């Protein structure tokens, strides 16, 4: 086996005396999608916020490419090429795709002016790779469909060298066609060797998009399974009953 891109070992965090995450270990390999499943309050988002730098763990260690990482804030996470794509996407609705891609990191001319032409050129290049059908380069992102907006958010992360992507319910509120678009984007990212943690509620989605699934309940890890070895009923049983199927890896 290659070295994991990410190992989160024995992670724990409490809020007000209640253990939100209790001694959880998960890992992620290059070109792999690991789904994180569980009810609201199971601890999956809290676990991932320790990786993205939003929360500091009470206990546990994070290793990136086999080396111990210190992640105390989102800037640290970015230094380790970890990018988070939240459900809200954090896009500026009134700006076009290129302006969103380079928001806060604008390209400038030798005179110090914003270089719109260079930013659009770079945006066209990365979109040609990620979503060749994307054409609305000059429209504000508010005019884009959900799947197109998702591709802008993903392109921004990938352009700035994300190797580890955290995706929070990427297909929530999308129709079948848009969901398929996001699935194709995820396949492209996998082919590029990017590892993805995908937080979701939908077991069918996780079975379709993920190589493995880690299920949490009441802050604890129920187990991690290969999605090829389990059914949706197995995953539901893990989520609801906290029971690990025999095929658990």
N, C-alpha and C positions, 0 to 999 in steps of 0.2 A: 504493500500500500504506500502511496505517496504520503507526505506529511500533510496533516489537515491544514486548511487555510485558517480555520478558527477552532480552538478548543476552549470551551468554557467549563471549568472544573469546579465542582462543589460550590456553586454560586448560591449565596443566601442574602436576603435583604428583608428587613422588618419595617413596618410603619405602625407606630403607636402600639408596639408590643405584639402585633400580629405579623406572622411570617408570610410575606407575600410570595417569596421564593425560598424554598427550603432544600438546600443541598442538591442542586440540579447540575447535571453534567450533560452537555450536548457538544457535537462537533459538526464540522462542515468541510467538505473537500472541494478542490477546484472543479468547476464545471458541474456542480451538483446543486440540486434544489432540495432543501429540507423544509418540510411544512411543520409549522407549530400550531397545534390544535388544542382546543379546550374551551370550556364555557367562559363567558365574561367573568373576570375575577380569578381565573385559573392560574394566572401568573405569567402567561406567555409574553404579553407586551412588556411587563416589568422586567422579565429576564432579558429581553432584547434591548431595553433601554439602558441596561448596564453595559451592553456592548457598544451602543451608540453614544455613550458618554452622558446621557441624560440623568442617570442615577449612579451613585457610587455604591458598590456592594459592601455589605457588612463582612462578608467572608467569601472566599473563592479566588480563583486565579483565571486570567485570560491569556491564552497563547495565540499568537498570530504567526503563521508559518513556522511553528515549533519554538518560537522564542517568546518569553514572557513579556506581556504588553502592559503598559501603564495607561489606563484610559480614565481620566477624571472629568473630561468635558467633551463636547462634540468636536472641538478643534483637534483634540488628541485622536479621536476616532478617525477623523479625516486624514490625519497624518499616516494612519495605518491603512489608508485607502478603503475605509468603511463609509458607505453612504446610505442614508435612509430615505426611502420614498414613502412619505406618509399618505394616508388616504386622501387628505385634503390637497396633496400635491405641492402646496406652497408655491404656486405660480402667480405671477403678477398679471391679472386678467387683461389689463389695458395694453400690455406689451406683446410684441410678436414673438415667434419661436426663438429667433436668434438673441433678442434682448433678454429673454428668460434664461436661455442657455448660459449667457455670460453675465447674468445679473450679479453685481458686486465684484465681478472679475473681468470687466470689459477690456477688450483689445483696443489699443490706442495707436494713433499715427505718431510718427517722429515729433510732430508738433504738440502732442499731448491731447489731441482731439479723439473722441470715440470713433473707432474705425468700423462703421456699420457694414461696409462692403466685405471686409475681412471676416467679420462675425457671421454674416450671412453665408459666405463661402464655406466656412468651417461647419456651420450648421447643416448646409446641404450635403457636405461630405459624410457626416456621421449619420444623418437621416437616410442617405442612400444605402448605408450598411444596415441600419436597424429597421427602417420602415420605408422601403423604396416607393410605396404608394403615396407617401406624404407630399403634398403639393402646396399647402396653404402657408407659405413662408412669410407672407406680408400681412396676414390677418392677425388681429389680436387673439390671444389664446382663448378669450371668452367665446369666440366664434367657432372654436374647435369642438369636435365630438369628444366624449370621455376617453375613448381609446387613443385618439390623437394627442390629447393632453397628457395621457400616461406616457406616450412615446417621447414627448418633449421632456418630461421629468426624468425618464430613464436615460435619454440622450445626454442630459446635463450631468448626471452622475457618472456615466461611462466616459464622457469626454474628459472629465477631470480625474481619470485613472482609477475609478472604483474597481476594486478586485472582489470586494465583499459587499453585497447589496442586501439591504433589509427592506422587504416590501410588505406593507401593511394592507391586507385585503385589496390587492390590486384590481380585482374585477368586481368589487362591490358596486352595485347600481349600474353595471354595464349590461347591454343587451348581448345576445349570442354572437353577433358579428364582431362586436367590440371585444368581447371576451376572447374570441379566437385570435384577434389581432394581438392582444396582450400575451396569449399563449405562444404565438410565433416570436414575439420579442424575447420571451423568456428562453425559448430554444436557441435563439441567436446568441444571447448572453452566455448560455451554457457552452455553446460551441467556441466562444472566446475564452473559456476557462474561468469565467466569473462564478463565484459561489453565491447562492441566494438563500437567505432565510425568508420564508414566506409565511406570514401570520394570516390565518384564515379560520373561518367558522364552518366552511362548506367542505364536507368530507369528499364529495365527488370532485370538487376542484382540486383538492390535495392529491387524490388518487390520479387525476389527469396530469397534473403539472409537476408533481414532486417525485424524487427518487426515494426519499425516506420521509417518515413522519414521526415527530416527537410529540407525544400527547402529555399535557399537564392537567392536573386536577388538584384543587386546594393548595396550590403552591408547590406541589411535588411532581416529579416526573413519573408518569405511569409506565412509560417505556418508549423505546424508539424501534420502529419496524421498517422493513423494506416495503414500499407500497405495492410492489409486484407480488408480494406474498400474502397480502391481506385483502379482505373485502370491506365495503363500506360498513357492514354490520360489525366487523371486528373493530373498526375505528370508533364507531358509535359506542360500542361496549366499553372501550378504553375511556372515552370521554365521559360517559354517563356513570358507569359502574366502577371505573378505575381498575378494570381487569385487563391483564396483558394476554393477548392470544398466544397460543403455543408457538406460532411461527416467529415470535419476537426475536429480533436480532440481538 
